[in-house]
Amino acid sequence: MALATTKWDVTDYLDSDERIALFLEAVFEDGDPGLITAALGDVARAMGMTKMARKTGLTRESLYRALSAEGKPEFTTVLKVLKAFGLRLTPVPLDAA
């Protein structure tokens, strides 16, 4: 008997500001730069890449490229994307976590 599977896409579950914030918090806590970049791309896709391009002033193509798992976005791009999400990067002491 063959096992039936379905495609799972995280963007289907990033449907509220709270879920997006929790998702990104977990990814940033992991600390893997590639994972963080891919997660930013997932959130951007969930929110609509065209909308994100308008909000950041970047092209859709450059966002797709920068926010892919292999992407290496400039820090300015990361800050623009976070701002477009309605978030900001805030340092927290390690011992406070």
C-alpha positions as CSV (number, residue, x, y, z in Angstrom):
1,M,0.0,0.0,0.0
2,A,1.4,3.4,-1.1
3,L,1.6,6.2,1.4
4,A,-0.4,9.2,0.3
5,T,1.2,12.6,1.0
6,T,0.3,16.1,0.4
7,K,2.5,19.1,-0.3
8,W,3.1,21.3,2.8
9,D,4.0,24.9,2.4
10,V,4.6,27.1,5.4
11,T,3.1,30.1,3.6
12,D,-0.3,28.5,4.0
13,Y,0.0,29.0,7.8
14,L,1.5,32.5,7.9
15,D,-1.9,34.2,7.9
16,S,-1.7,36.5,10.9
17,D,0.8,39.0,12.3
18,E,1.1,36.8,15.4
19,R,2.0,33.7,13.4
20,I,4.5,35.6,11.3
21,A,6.2,37.1,14.4
22,L,6.4,33.7,16.1
23,F,7.7,32.0,13.0
24,L,10.4,34.6,12.6
25,E,11.3,34.6,16.3
26,A,11.9,30.8,16.2
27,V,14.0,31.1,13.0
28,F,16.1,34.0,14.4
29,E,16.6,32.0,17.6
30,D,18.1,29.2,15.6
31,G,20.6,31.6,14.2
32,D,21.3,30.0,10.8
33,P,21.7,32.8,8.3
34,G,20.5,30.7,5.4
35,L,17.4,29.6,7.3
36,I,16.7,33.2,8.3
37,T,17.0,34.4,4.7
38,A,14.7,31.6,3.5
39,A,12.1,32.4,6.3
40,L,12.1,36.1,5.3
41,G,11.4,34.9,1.8
42,D,8.6,32.6,3.0
43,V,6.9,35.5,4.9
44,A,7.3,37.8,1.8
45,R,5.6,35.2,-0.4
46,A,2.8,34.8,2.2
47,M,2.2,38.5,2.2
48,G,2.6,38.9,-1.5
49,M,5.8,39.5,-3.3
50,T,4.4,42.3,-5.4
51,K,3.2,44.1,-2.3
52,M,6.6,43.6,-0.6
53,A,8.4,45.0,-3.7
54,R,6.2,48.1,-3.5
55,K,6.8,48.6,0.2
56,T,10.5,48.0,0.1
57,G,11.2,49.9,-3.2
58,L,13.0,46.8,-4.6
59,T,12.0,44.7,-7.6
60,R,10.2,41.4,-7.2
61,E,13.0,39.7,-9.0
62,S,15.6,41.1,-6.6
63,L,13.5,40.1,-3.6
64,Y,13.1,36.5,-4.9
65,R,16.8,36.3,-5.5
66,A,17.9,37.9,-2.2
67,L,15.4,36.0,-0.1
68,S,16.0,32.5,-1.5
69,A,17.7,29.8,0.6
70,E,20.9,30.5,-1.4
71,G,20.4,34.3,-1.2
72,K,22.8,36.6,0.5
73,P,20.8,39.8,1.1
74,E,22.5,43.0,2.1
75,F,21.7,44.1,5.6
76,T,19.8,47.1,4.2
77,T,17.5,44.7,2.3
78,V,16.8,42.7,5.5
79,L,15.9,45.9,7.3
80,K,13.6,47.1,4.5
81,V,11.9,43.7,4.4
82,L,11.4,43.6,8.2
83,K,10.0,47.2,8.0
84,A,7.6,46.1,5.2
85,F,6.4,43.3,7.5
86,G,5.7,45.9,10.2
87,L,8.6,44.6,12.4
88,R,11.9,45.9,13.6
89,L,15.1,44.2,14.6
90,T,15.7,44.6,18.3
91,P,18.7,43.4,20.2
92,V,18.0,41.4,23.3
93,P,20.7,40.2,25.8
94,L,21.4,36.5,25.4
95,D,20.8,35.9,29.2
96,A,17.4,37.5,28.9
97,A,16.2,34.7,26.6
